[in-house]
Amino acid sequence: MSREGLSPVRSGNVSVRFDGGILITPTGLAYEGLQPEQIVFVSEKGKTRANSLKPSSEWHMHMAIYGAKPDVTAIVHCHSMNATALACAERSIPAFHYMVAVAGGTDIPLAPYATFGTPQLAEAVSTSLAKRNAALLSHHGQIACGASLEAALDLAREVEVLAGQYCRFLQIGGQALLDEAEMARVLEKFRSYGQQ
């Protein structure tokens, strides 16, 4: 994430389901020097192991998403440039391109703003992801989830590409969107698209 510019320096966080809880990146450490033993286990009750680093301040958000989406195994939250710019402008990503369906619906929604690291943000984001696998977080960044860490990271990459394309679409006065019927066809095709 850091090398690709998805999460500069210390921003963002990553987690996976693990052993009755989650493994999540620690708070405030740059990813470039992160070691496997620095990853933090957080139990379903929010407890960490003795002598572990502090977990990401967004561990509530990750737990809420796992609780709401039993099929999700991994989450990538990042502050990528274009997705964050749209989120700060309080814009979701509508069906300007058929690939928006990669997030599981006809748009990539915008979760309402709440202070980082709070249960309010956790609730807002998990609600926004009820029928999607990616969302923008108002005045914050983006989040993507999937059945594996690789799938969640790939989706975060795709959201950033779409966000960049949508920013350019807006710059040239783009207004044309795909209609609901076309997006329904696209979503149906996505059910068997690629290597399943």
C-alpha positions in Angstrom: 0.0 0.0 0.0 2.7 2.4 1.0 4.9 1.8 -2.1 2.0 2.2 -4.4 0.9 5.4 -2.8 -2.4 4.0 -1.5 -1.5 5.0 2.0 1.4 7.4 2.5 3.7 6.9 5.5 1.5 6.0 8.5 -2.0 6.4 7.1 -4.5 3.6 6.7 -4.7 0.1 8.2 -5.1 -3.5 7.2 -6.7 -6.5 9.0 -7.6 -10.1 8.6 -9.9 -12.4 10.6 -7.9 -14.7 12.9 -8.6 -17.1 15.7 -11.8 -15.5 17.2 -10.7 -12.0 16.5 -8.5 -10.0 14.1 -4.9 -9.3 13.2 -4.5 -5.6 12.5 -1.7 -3.2 11.8 -0.4 -1.2 14.8 -1.1 2.5 15.2 1.4 5.1 14.2 4.1 2.9 12.6 5.3 3.4 9.0 4.6 0.3 6.9 8.0 0.1 5.3 9.7 -1.1 8.5 6.8 -3.1 9.9 7.7 -6.6 11.1 5.3 -9.6 11.3 5.6 -9.7 15.1 4.4 -6.1 15.3 0.9 -7.0 13.9 -1.6 -6.8 16.8 -4.2 -9.5 17.7 -7.5 -8.0 18.9 -10.1 -10.4 20.3 -13.8 -10.1 19.5 -14.2 -8.4 22.9 -11.6 -5.8 22.0 -8.8 -7.2 24.1 -5.1 -7.3 23.0 -2.4 -9.7 24.2 0.1 -8.7 26.9 3.0 -6.6 25.7 1.6 -6.1 22.2 1.7 -2.8 20.4 -1.4 -0.6 20.3 -3.7 -1.7 17.5 -4.8 0.7 14.8 -7.2 3.3 16.1 -9.7 2.0 13.5 -10.0 -1.5 15.0 -13.6 -0.7 16.0 -14.4 -0.1 12.3 -12.8 -3.4 11.2 -14.6 -5.3 13.9 -18.0 -3.8 13.0 -17.4 -4.7 9.3 -16.5 -8.3 10.2 -19.6 -8.5 12.4 -21.9 -7.3 9.6 -20.2 -9.2 6.7 -19.5 -12.9 7.6 -18.1 -13.5 4.1 -15.3 -10.9 4.5 -11.9 -12.2 5.6 -9.7 -9.1 5.1 -10.0 -5.3 5.1 -7.8 -2.6 3.6 -8.4 1.0 4.6 -6.3 3.6 2.9 -6.0 7.3 2.2 -5.3 7.1 -1.5 -5.1 10.4 -3.3 -8.1 10.4 -5.7 -10.5 8.4 -3.4 -9.7 10.7 -0.5 -10.2 13.8 -2.7 -13.7 12.6 -3.6 -14.4 11.7 0.0 -13.4 15.2 1.2 -15.6 16.7 -1.5 -18.4 14.4 -0.1 -18.9 12.6 -3.4 -19.7 9.0 -3.9 -18.7 7.3 -7.2 -21.8 6.8 -9.3 -22.2 4.5 -12.4 -20.1 6.7 -14.7 -18.2 3.5 -15.7 -19.4 -0.1 -15.7 -16.4 -1.2 -13.5 -18.0 0.6 -10.5 -19.8 -2.8 -10.2 -16.5 -4.3 -9.0 -17.5 -3.0 -5.5 -20.7 -5.1 -5.6 -23.3 -2.5 -6.7 -24.3 0.4 -8.9 -22.1 2.9 -7.1 -19.3 3.2 -4.5 -21.1 4.8 -1.6 -19.9 7.6 0.7 -20.1 6.8 4.4 -21.1 9.8 6.5 -18.4 11.6 8.4 -17.6 10.6 12.0 -14.4 11.2 14.0 -11.7 8.6 13.2 -11.3 5.7 15.7 -14.9 6.0 17.1 -17.8 3.6 17.3 -19.8 6.2 15.3 -17.4 5.8 12.4 -17.5 2.0 12.8 -21.3 2.1 12.5 -21.4 4.5 9.6 -18.9 2.5 7.6 -20.4 -0.9 8.3 -23.8 0.4 7.3 -22.5 1.8 4.0 -20.9 -1.5 3.3 -24.1 -3.5 3.9 -24.5 -4.3 0.1 -21.0 -3.3 -1.1 -17.4 -4.3 -0.7 -16.0 -0.8 -0.9 -16.9 2.7 0.2 -15.5 6.1 0.5 -15.3 7.6 4.0 -16.4 11.3 4.1 -13.4 13.6 4.8 -11.2 10.5 5.4 -10.4 8.0 2.7 -11.6 4.6 1.3 -12.1 1.1 2.5 -12.3 -2.2 0.7 -12.9 -5.7 1.9 -12.8 -9.2 0.4 -12.5 -12.9 0.8 -8.7 -12.6 1.1 -6.1 -10.0 1.8 -5.1 -10.0 -1.9 -8.7 -9.5 -3.0 -9.2 -6.6 -0.6 -6.0 -4.9 -1.7 -6.9 -5.4 -5.4 -10.3 -3.8 -4.8 -8.7 -0.8 -3.0 -6.4 -0.4 -6.1 -9.5 -0.6 -8.4 -11.4 2.0 -6.3 -8.4 4.4 -6.6 -8.3 3.9 -10.3 -12.0 4.5 -10.6 -11.7 7.6 -8.3 -9.0 9.0 -10.6 -11.1 8.4 -13.7 -14.2 10.0 -12.0 -12.2 13.1 -11.0 -11.2 13.5 -14.6 -14.7 12.9 -15.8 -15.9 15.7 -13.5 -13.2 18.0 -14.8 -14.4 17.8 -18.3 -18.0 18.3 -17.2 -19.0 14.7 -17.4 -22.7 14.1 -16.7 -23.6 10.9 -18.5 -24.2 7.9 -16.2 -25.1 4.3 -17.0 -28.7 3.6 -16.1 -30.0 1.1 -13.5 -31.0 -1.5 -16.2 -27.5 -1.5 -17.7 -25.9 -1.7 -14.3 -28.2 -4.7 -13.4 -26.9 -6.4 -16.6 -23.3 -5.6 -15.6 -23.8 -6.9 -12.1 -25.3 -10.1 -13.5 -22.3 -10.6 -15.8 -19.9 -9.9 -12.9 -21.3 -13.0 -11.1 -19.5 -15.2 -13.6 -16.7 -12.8 -14.8 -13.1 -13.9 -14.6 -11.7 -16.9 -12.9 -14.2 -17.9 -10.2 
